[in-house]
Amino acid sequence: MRCKWLIVAVMLLLEATGRAQELMPYVWRNYIEMLSEEGEDETAEEMTELFAECQENRVNVNDTAVGLSVFPFVSEFQRNSLRVHILLYGQLLSMEELYDVNGFDSTTVEMLRPVAKAGIVEERESVGWKDLFKKGRSNFVTGVGGTVEQARGYRNSIYEGNNMRVMWRYVYKYKERVQLQLSGDKDPGEAFFAGSQRKGFDFYGYSLMINDIGRYAEKERGRERNVYVKRLVLGQYHAQFGQGLTMWSGYGWRSVVGTSICRTGQGVRPNGAFMEYGYLRGGAATLQLARSWQMTAFYSYVDRDATLPRGGGENAEPRVQSIYNSGYHRTQTEIGKKDQLGEHLLGGHIEYRVSELSVGLTGAAMLLDKTIVPATYVYNDNAFVGRRNYNAGVDFRYRCRNVLLFGEAAVCVNKAADTVEKNVSPAALLGCEYVINNNHRVSGLARYYSERYHNLHSNAIGQNSSPQNEIGCGIQYRGRLPLGIDAVATADWFYFPHMKYLVYGPSRGQDYRLTLSRGFSGIEGLTVNVRYRYKDKGRNITPSTMVDGKYLMEQVYRHQIQADVVYERGGWKFVSRAAYALYYGEVTERNRGWLLYQDVQYQAQRIPLTAVVRVSWCDVDDYEARIYAVENDFIYQSNSMVYQNEGFRCYLLLRYDIKKWWNIGIKYGITGYVDKDSFGSGYELIEGNHRQQWRVQMRLKW
């Protein structure tokens, strides 16, 4: 029956004419895939949303005031080089001219192609109400999706809601000056206009951003103001400064696999439409005080989800054990964690920028309405305990010809109620980037994060989820080798002086990556990409085995290699992949995994239809040998797939542009195992060895 309706839908779609919008290209999917492998799901999700937004409203590379700063894979060195190039030679006429800009390599240019343009920078002027109503652009997306089979949580009424996800997002935008965003999201299993969600969606997103307030009010008199509000953000937002040690919320890679080791914070920016945790809520403003001085002030109050301790009487001090960051509120236990911890955050950043030097000072004070007292475990003696935490830091960037130096030093100050001494602990990182020429670039970074450095709003490069209990250094090379081979090689060495989760003692490790890519001029449209990774680290043999008062540990090793062949011709695109992973330890037995898949994408030339099919097969012994792969999907949809066990995964995606301002898409996928009689585990357990998923999404633009 489902096949019948699918055929009817395709026939109806074929009746109109137009041109379909391009799906996420291979280079972007490859980048998001690496983020998923690192466990940076939040960053991967926000990068997916960033791609969708910028594909719709392409960033003008000639707009050096805003421009490429929204992309974390474009380095500070590249942005500075672009500014100098435009001053000397004028604005770029095409994206191809980026190859002539010092420091721009082929990987960066290819990632920019689908999301940026080389256009004329419009002369900025004051904005009136008539402009907002007549020249603004709106974008509305809504979608629904779910699974055909009912998991245990739905069959036994453990989940409060049904198994469908429902979402919507509205964005109004006037050039780069004004942006209003509203959204709603209901995850599978959450109630909808019932139970604990009488107000409808579990999560509502909202933000308003206004740029350059008052800057052009006196332009008709022949001058612009040097003092004005550069950016004002209200609602849900993120704050990003320096290298992420003192204040950084929202996306930001934590490993040296990024296209640039040096970070450049965007200051304050709106939260993503469906990011349910980690954001700030309130107001933030960036003031341009003079030509070289800039100041940002922000305040936030957020009710965060948290895990409550068991027991405790009526007179007990209000406390929580940990912050809960999944965003799911399906079961009574998850619902009981919602909005349990009130957080006030007040802070600011001041920056001085002149010529090739910028120096910034950042400070933030956090006040909670309950005390965080983590559950007692062997490894968490250095975890944050208390209600208040203060952070301060200084960051810098200095460019001298082809060398960029950057760094940040920060300190935290806090005190638990049951201690006498204050905790004052540092964290610091220092890096360098050297651009030999457009074909070769080398970067390096060293870091030291104290075991007692506490910051709930930091996100810096390192192996841990937060900059704490780590000493390390990393290097990266990006360049073009003989025979036209593009290469990216990274190495990271790290040491954890104290215990951490599943590692009950000091440990060390190393992480190496190599990516080689080559296009073949003799066969137009053919590209081969090979990626290899090796990583080893310490781990407990068992959680409780001790000998002579010490926990037994082992060094575990993981290898993964994959090869992709991409071929494009006309409206057809083929992507073939073979991947193999090996995981073992000094005691742990060897576990292997492999994956084969074939993608076929067709974009019709005469009708606005895009179709994508994937057929894949995997055989993975254990979760530690799992393999990640990103799928083509609709915007604002999680598209990273984890392959494990032995089985197959197939999907079909159709997207059709009914009009230039209206498109609709459907996706159907099925995953099955041949070595198991059930699918999933826990509340997600399905009786049967397969799971079918479906999605429908519609988009309107006006």
ABEGO torsion letter per residue (X at the ends): XAAAAAAAAAAAAAABBEBBBBBBBAAAAAAAAAAAAAGBAAAAAAAAAAAAAAAABBBBAABAAAEAAABAABBAAAAAAAAAAAAAAEBBABAAAAAABBGBBAAAAAAAAAABBBBBBBBBBBBBAAAAAAABBBBBBBBBBBBABBBAAAAAGABABBABBBBBBBBBBBEAABBBBBBBBBBBGBBBGBEABAAEBABBBBBBBBBGBGAAAAAAAGBBBABBBABBBBEBBBBBBEAGAABBBEBEBABAABABABBBBAEBBBBBAABABGBBBEBBBBBBABAABBBBBBBBBBBBBBBBBBEEBAABBBBBABBBAAGBBABAAAAAABGABBBBBBBBBBBBBBEABBBBBBBBBBBBABBBBBBBBAAAAABBBEABBBBBBBBBBBBBEABBBBEBBBBBBBBBAABABBBBBBBBBBBBBBBABAABBBBBBBBBBBAABBBAABBBBEABABBBGBBBBBBBBBBBBBGGBBBBBBBBBBBBABBBBGBBEBBBBBBBBBBBBBBBAABBGBBBBBBBBBBBBBBBABAABBBGGBBBBBBBBBBBBBBBBBBBBEABBBBBBBBBBBBBBAABBBBBBBBBBBBBBBBBAABBBBBBBBBBBBBBABAAABBBBBBBBBBGBBABBBBBEBEBBBBBBBBBBABAABBBBBBBBBBBBAABABBEBEAABBBEABBBBBBBBBBBBX
